Amino acid sequence: MQDITKYVNLHEVVPKLPTVLLNSIQTDCLEIREINTDAPKFQSIVERYAALSEAKYVIYSKYIKKCEHHHEMFIFLNHEGVAVKHISGRDLALYGIIKPCSEIKLSEEFSYHEAS
């Protein structure tokens, strides 16, 4: 599905996202999720990493196996798509702090191919 655009409005929602990250998300190499800022786990993480108070989204690889999680790097973005913090999987797990993006919409073509 490298030639199918995953999201119809990604660039509009995060206009300052670097092209390499935008393309990697659009071709389904990387994943973007919204941060659940109300989650108690996230609040405790912000105490350790103050820069995350500005974060709205996180980019990660959904293809890395759980046993290899410690080799991953998470990119936290603000509401415009600017990176505010990079954190290693050794230092943080995303479980319990992410949710699907409410503003970013899947393309019909991607949804169709994903279902088949």
Buried (B, 14 or more C-beta within 10 A) or exposed (E): EEEBBBBBEBBEBBEEBBEEBBEBBBBBBBBBBBBEEEBEEBEEBBEEBEBBBBBBBBBBBEEBEEEEBEEBEBBBBBBEBBBBBEBEBEEBBBEEBBEEBEEBBBBEBBEEEEEE
